[in-house]
Amino acid sequence: MDINQRAVLIVFLGMIAASGAARLYDKAGQPFWHALVPGLNLVALMRIVGRPDSHALWVLVPGANVYFVARWFIELAQSFGKTHWLDYVLVVLFNAFYVLNLGLAYSEDYEGPVYEKNTSTAFA
C-alpha cells in the first residue's frame, strides 16, 4: 500500500468517525457541527455528560488527561443508558468504534446527563 492509498484510507475512516460523532451529538441535543470543531467538541461533550464546560481544560494536563478522557467516555456511555462493566471496558478500549455505534444505532437513545446524578446521590 503506497502513501496515497494510506492517505485516502485515513481520510475515509476519519469521515466515518466524524459522521458517527456528529450523529451522537445530534442525538444528545447538541449541534452536529460541534463534533467537527476541535476544542468545541470537548465542550459539547462536557454538556452532554452534564459537567461544567471548564472541565474540558483537564485534557491539557499531562497524566491527568488519560484519567479524565476515560472517565468522560464512561459518563458518555452512562448518558446513553449503558451501565454494565463490559460497556465501560469497551468504551475505554475501543472508544472510536463505541462512539460510532452509539451515534449510528437507531436503538440507542440519549437519557440525559449523568454527572449531576453522580454527585448529588453520592451523599444521599
N, C-alpha and C positions, 0 to 999 in steps of 0.2 A: 504494500500500500504506500503510495507516494504521498508527499506533503499536501498536494491539492486535494486528494481524496480524504485525507485526515481532516483537513480544514472544513470540507463540505459536511463530513460526518459530525464534527463538533458543532457546527452551526445548526444542523438539523436536530441534533439531540438538545441543544440549547433552546431551540424554538418549541420543541415538545414540552420541555420542562417549564418554560415561560408560560405556555398556554395552560398547563395544569395549575401553576401557581396563580395565574390571573383568574382562572375559574374558581379556585379556592377562595381567593379574596372576594370575588363577586358573591359567592355563597354566604360569606360571613358579613356582607353588608358594606364592604369597603369598595371603593372604585377599583375596577380591574387593573387599570394602568398603574396603580401604586405598586403592584408586584414587579413591574418592569423598571422602576427607577431605583437605583442603588441608594441606600440610606432611607429613603421613604418607605421601602418595603419593610424595613425593620420597625419603623414607627407604626406602620399599619399592622404588623404582626403583634406589636405590643397592645394595640387597640383590640385586636381580635381575641387575645387571651385575657384581656382586662387589666393589663399592667399600665402604669404611668408611662408616657412617652419617653421620659428621661431614662428609663431602664434600658433603652436601646444603646445607650453610651457604654454599657458594660462590654460590648463587643470590642471596644478599643483597649481594654485592659488585658495584657498578656497573661495567660494562665487562667484567669477568671472567666475569660470568654468561652473557653471549652465547656466549663460547667454550665454557664448561663445559656449557651446555644442549645445544649442538650436539654436543659430544663424547659426552655421555650418550646422546643419541639414536643416534649411530653405534654405540656399545657395545651399546645395546639391539638394534639390527639384527644385530650380530655374535652376540649371545646366541641369536638365532633362526637362525643359520647364513647370514646374508646378508653376503657378503664382497666383493661386486663394487662397483666405484667408483660405478656407477649407483645402487645401493641406498643408498649414503652420501649422494649428492646428493638423491635422492628423500626420504629420511628427514629431512634437514635442511630442505629447502624445503617439503615437504608433510607435516610430522610428524603432524598430527592424522589425516589420511587414511591414512598409512602405519601408524600405530599401530592404527587401526581395522582395516586389512587384516590385520595380524599377529594381532590379537586374535580376529577373527571367521572367519578362514580355517581350514578343517579341516586343510589340508595343512601348516600351519606348526607346528613343534614347538620347544619350548624346549630348547636344547642345553647350557645351563649358563652360569655367569658367565664373562666374558672378561677382566675387569680383572686378576685374578691371573695369568692366562695371559700377558697382555701384559707385565707387569712381571717375571715370573720368566724368560721366554725372551729378554728384551731383551739380556742379557749372557751368554747361554749359548753 
